[in-house]
Amino acid sequence: MTDEENNQIEAEEEFSEETFEGPQEMTEREFTAPRELTVEEGAVLRMAEGVVVDAGDIDVEIAEDETMIINMGPQHPSTHGVLRLMMELKGETVLRTKPVIGYLHTGMEKTGEGLSYIQGSTNVTRMDYLSPLHNELVFSLATEALLGVEIPERATWIRMLMAELNRISSHLMWMATNGMDLGSTSMMIFGFRDREMILSFFEKVTGLRMNHNYIRPGGVAADLPDGWEDDVLAIAQTIPRRLDEYNDMLTGQPIFRERTEGVGIITQEQALALSATGPLLRSSGVAWDLRKHMPYLAYDQVDFDVVVGSVGDTFDRYAVRLAELRESVRIVTQILDKMPSGPYRVLDKKVTPPPRKRIDESMEALIHHFKLFTEGIKVPPGEVYVGIESPRGELGCYMVSDGSSKPYRMHIRGPSFVNLQSLPVMMHGGLVADAVAIISSVDPVMGEVDR
């Protein structure tokens, strides 16, 4: 062997050590334990506590011909963020898939433990950046549960209005990117066009198009602006017409149907065993929606249906989201009629700052504002878990207070993170070309996965 060949081998070994991801890395089949193979291929998803299974007794399909392991991402345009997939292929068929995450890790949970409860919303709003208002909502609900405060009725309905509009904008974004992933550039353009209406309304209400810091512990940052009813009514009247266009453009399109029907099937049992939630779970036929089954805010005072699929394939996940857009518009229309008057935040000086106008007029108001934003809110000791229905599934916040103005511990249950573990099950036995469609149908946001 020449010196040049030796140098090449040494360089490859050094490079592989630098890029090795430890336990997340997929190993060759011959070096992989049978138990790991069964889990990756979906043979064993959940076992009762105390049950011991000899993995060697379980039949696992072994490729007859030589297989290869390839990377998809983390720079691949269709992974919806910095997600890396390692796939073992036999020809074009996917035998195993392993998601590798952590490239975007921002430490938001640990950062949240160093920020006061007042500052917390600015931190969590950046996790799922396509539905920032849901992040703010779950954090605020958890904080209010520890405080034991009840927010005014108008604040509750404003929060619900903004959350549903955010659900619509998130699903429109998914329609756009999913269309692009499957080759429909028109859907990409239409989705962004219609989402723009909602982002413009958000900018009018909160001052920002994304990462709003609008929903805060105790209520919302400001009341709805004058003329908000006309803006929301225009959205509620326009979106259903646009959904009809999407339906005509995609639902019956032969190429779209062939790319989605029977692709990436997940059964009810598999979805439940993997703790999947949101459209991913409902597409398999499980009618579970926290807004309906564990109501929060005022969802028990509005009428809407929980949309479910029947097969659990990529087409069902598309159809569920398309129908959920109509249901959200239905909820928004009811909120327009039922929006109460009154204060938009708690009138408790220990929780909310004085009105901006009062700060210019009163030294006491200025001191109150200064102390609240420097010392923060003192939250009684305790722990709480609050879950809400985000566009991607159950978004939960577990929070522990030690009596200070900062959370002692904070953990977010991100639906994108949990739903991502369904990819190996849905991709097993499919084609490489189907991987793009399946990843898109999960709708992962990596800012929430690697928070």
Beta strands, then each sheet from edge to edge (+ up, - down):
strand 1: 68-72
strand 2: 84-90
strand 3: 93-100
strand 4: 215-216
strand 5: 219-220
strand 6: 382-390
strand 7: 393-401
strand 8: 407-413
sheet 1: 1+ 2- 3+
sheet 2: 4+ 5-
sheet 3: 6+ 7- 8+
end
